[in-house]
Amino acid sequence: MFKKNGWKLIQAVERQWIQDNSGIYTVTHYTHDNQVRLDVMDTLDNPCVSIVSKNAAGVYKAFADWLVAMRVECSCEHLLYIGKELARAEMLKQAYHQE
């Protein structure tokens, strides 16, 4: 898969986001008590689980464990987006509204 002594520069191109079939919809928050929170929403816009930690990495790891336990498959693109939003909330350290 990977060459041991090879390196390649890949130029990224703009493209549209492709929605996966996971059914996962999340909302990211930075809370008043200085924690990062991820709400996994149901189809009626109600949280079915909320994960909170002092940092984005803790939330992301717990979310990954929850996905495995629930047997939910998400695309890499979707998971990277959620990770980006968690990191952004942690860096801003203020009331946060995700993109």
N, C-alpha and C positions, 0 to 999 in steps of 0.2 A: 504494500500500500504506500508506504513512505520510503523514499530513498534515504539511505543513511547519510550520505555526504552531499545531498542535493538541496538546493534552495531555489524557490521560484517566487517572483513577485506577481501577484494577481491584481489587476486593475478592476476595482468594483465598478459596476454600472448601476444607475438608478433603475429600479423596477417597482412594480406595484406589489403590495403585500398580498400574499395568498392565504386566505383563511383556511385553517385546518378544520377537521370534523370533531374536535375534542369536546365542544360545547362549553369550554372553560371561558368564563368572563370574570376578570378580576378588577378590583379597585385598590389602588395603593394610597396609603396615608402616612404622614408624619404626625404623630400624636402630641398632644399638649404635655405629656410626661416624657417626651424625648425618646420615643420608640418608633420603629418602623412597623406598620401593620399592613397586611394583605388580606383583603376580603374576597373570598371566592363566592360569586353570586349565582343564584338560581335564575331560572328563566323569568321570574317575576321581579327581578332586581332586589331580592332580599339575600343577605349573606347566609350561606349554608355552612361556612366555616370561616373563622378569622384566625390568622396566625400573626403573632406579635413577638418582637425581639428587640434587643438594644441596637442591632445592626442589620443591614440588608442581607448579609451572608447567612445569618441565623434564620431569617425568614425564608430565604430561598431554599436552604437545605431542608427545612421542615416542610415546605411546600412540595419539594421533590419527593420526600418520604410519603406525604399524603397522596400525591399522584400515583405512586407505586402501590400503596395500600388500597386505593380506590380503583386501580387498574385503568387509569385514564391515560390515553396516549395523546401527547401534544407534539406539534412540530418543533424542530429545533428553532426555527424563526420565532415562533410564539414564545417559547421559553426564554430566548435571548431578549426579546422585547420586555417580558415581565422582569427579568433581571436588571435590565437597563432602568426601568421605572423605579424599582426598589433602590438601586444605587443612587439615582437622582434624588429621591425623597430623602435618603440619608445625608447626602451632601448638602442639600439646601437647608436642612434643619429648621424648617418652618412649615406652617400650614401649606399643604401641597395639593395640587390638582394635576393628575396625570394627563398626558397628551392623548 
